[in-house]
Amino acid sequence: MQKLQALKKYKYPLIAISGIFFIYALGLLHSNNLINGFASLERKLAILILPTLLFTENDYLKKASFLDNVFKAFLLGLLTIIIINLGFAVEHFVNTGSTDFFYYIKLTHWNHPSYHGMMVAMGMILLLDNYLNGNKYKTYSILLLPFLLIYIFLNASKAAILVVELATISLIIINLSKNKKFLQASILLSTILLLSWVSYNNLGKTKQRVDNATETLKSGNIKINNNSTESRYFLIESGLTVVKQYPIFGVGTGDAMDELIKVYKQKGYEHLFAKELNPHNQYLQLAVECGISGLLMFLFLMLRLFILSFKDQNYLLTAFLIIFGGSILFESMFERASGVLFYSLFAPLILLKGKQSNKSESANSL
């Protein structure tokens, strides 16, 4: 009975977070490759299970102390991985004199830089939120923020750099303008932008990746090769070709790769079909599999979460949605376990944290 009451209480947030699972489930109805379709749905099962468990479990899991401990555990794990990565880089430099292991994919041993960068961006907004709104560990938060910002430039994921800048700037402006702390906001913003500019201009390989991408797009001379930016252009072009062929309902859940490979072969993109690459854009991936109708439903659910974040004044949720919504522009993150778990765990946890913060503020005002 208690679980049903909790489910009723959190039904709208649960639908907003887990709705994408049902969109993909509907895509099975017109799938030709049900083996791949069910495998895809199984991979996304956490999007349904984790939010449901967190919203319907006993009150202990919803306590502010428990939620804070979960975020602390994440930060501790993240910092441990970062230190290990930098340790390997230092060891490689001592042995070879090369700085290659301080950058991009050689720095992030166990995860793709885009996914790792998203985790680091999440760590940054948790620290920033604690500094702006927390009562403890403010000094640690403000000291760790520059460290993580520099590290995210070493990580050199263009997507991660973009979303962390947008999320941190948004979180600072919203929080401090609400409290009329314009001077503090100006100092924080100036510090982050200055450190970002210094990092960008002095961490050579990061600047080189961004500059190469900019020059490629400006020149219009795009050729099919192993270059990340140029490959993504042809992946998006191929994905749009499939969407034009199946615009309303898509090809069906699990059929995306089969149809994309056909297009790759027709266009002579040997590099793409040899590696069986997906569109590297979750919005496009969804449009390919579930059509424009599925994409619009997902955008509606994301918009509902954005509205809810402002309604509850849960600006940490706003920043999270900026990070995730921006990151999936550059990766099909629901196609990998790390992307699925990131979304299905942090979305409900941050939402619950916002509810607890509102309860505390209401109790203190009485």
Beta strands, then each sheet from edge to edge (+ up, - down):
end
